[in-house]
Amino acid sequence: MTSEVTVTIETPTDREVVLTRRFNAPRRLVFDALTKPELVRRWYGPPGAMDICESETRVGGTWRYVTKLKNGKTVGQFGVYKEVQAPDRFVRTERWDDWDPGETLVTTELVEHNGITTMRSSIVFPSQEVRDVVLKGGLTQKGTDEFYARLDELLKAS
């Protein structure tokens, strides 16, 4: 992996995190890679780590990911799509199987210019305390850069 910073992480409010990342790919492909199970499985988490990857990308549709971590623990995430405007934007809720701090709202917007797509994801947590736990527990610069580097590889191959 490269040591180059590829994602920005901002905290514009006490409950929000905003991730911004550019991808050298058309918006439609980035949208599909973020929402279609057959593509999500190819980049989300370490190779072969996803036990469950389901996504009904429509208003009212549900999504669920279960990922096995290196230490053998599984992490389950799930939610409901509140808004879908393919390939520009989607809004969905997020919750976790083994931790229930309340519902998180994730709004992802994709803007393409000359074949480069900029993704902006706003994550609104139920409280500042929950936001801070997530920031300390994994939503770090290094971890997020590595996470999206795997998506870059998928996009290059497509």
N, C-alpha and C positions, 0 to 999 in steps of 0.2 A: 504494500500500500504506500501511497505517497504521503509525505508529511505536509503537503500543500493544503492550506485551509480552503475548503470548497463549499462550506455551508456557513451561513451566519445564524447565530442564535441571539435573539433579542428578548427582553422582558419589558414590553411597553407599559404594562399595568401589573398590579400585584397578583393577578390571577392568570396572566396570559404569557405564553411563550410564542414567538414567531420565528419560524425556520424559513430561510430563503436559500434557494439552491438553483444553479443553472445546469441544464443538461444539453448536450450537443445532440439533440434529437427533436423531431417534430412533436408538437403538443399532443396529437392523437396517440402516438406511441407511448409517450410518458403517461398519459391518462390511463391507457390500457394496462401498462405495467404496474400502475398503482391500484388497479381495481379488479383485473381479471385473474381469477385463481390460477390458471395455467401459467401465467407470467409471474404473479406474486411468488409462487412456489420456487421459482428459479433464482430469486435474488434476496428474498426476505429472510434474514437470519443466516446462520451458517449452512452450507450445502447439506441437504437432507434433514434439516432440523424441523421442518414443519410436519406435524402429525395431522393437523386439520387446517385446511385453507378453503373457506367458503365465502362467497360474496355475490349477493344479488344487487347489482348496481342499478337501483331504481328507487324512487321515493317510496319509503316504507319497507324496502328490502333490508335484509339483515346481512351481517358479515360476522365471521368468526375465524380467528387464527389461534392455533395451539402450537407453540414452538418449544422444542426440547433444548435446554441450555447445556453447555459443556459439562456442568456439574451434575447432570441427570435430572434436574428439576424441570418441570414444564411450566410455561407461562401461557395462560389463556386470556385472549382479548376478544371482545365482542361489542356489537352495537347495531344501530339502525341508521340507514341513509335518510336524511331529512330533506336533502335537495340534491338533484343531479342535473347538471347542464353540460353534458359531454360535448366536446372534450375540454371545456373551459374551467369547470368548477364542480366540486362536490362537497357536501356538508354531511358529517356523520357523527353519531355519538360514539363514545368509547367507555367501556368498563372492563374490569379485570375479574377473572374467576376467583383468585385467592386473596383479593384485597378489594374492599368496597368503600372507598372514600367518597363515592358519589360519581355522578356522570360528568364526563369531559366532552366538550364540543370541539370538533376539529373541522375547520374550513380550509380546503385546499383549492387554490386558484392557480391556473396555468396560463401563461402568456407567451406566445411564440413571436420571435422576431428574427428573420433571416435564418430559419432552421434551428435556432437556439431557443429552448423553452426555459423560462424562469418559473419555478414553483415557489409559491408562498403559502405556507401552512400556518394558520393561527390556531393555537391550542388553548382553549379556555378551561381552566380547572375549577373545581367547585370551591376551592379556597386557596389562599396564598400558601398555607402549610402543605397542601397536596402538591402544588406546583413546585415548591422547594424540595420536597422529597424526591420527586421525579427528576428534577435538575441534578440533584446530588447522586441519584441512583443509576443513571444511565444516559440521560439526555445531556451528554457532555460534548464538547467540540470534537475530541478525538473519536469517541464512539459514533457520533452522528456522521462524521466524515467517512469512517470505515463502512458504516451502514449504507450510505448512498453511493460509495465507490462500487459496491456490488451491483447496484442498479445501473450505474454507468456501463459496467461490463455487459449486462444484458442488452442495454440499448445499442451498444456498439455491434453486438452480434446479430441484432434484428434488422 
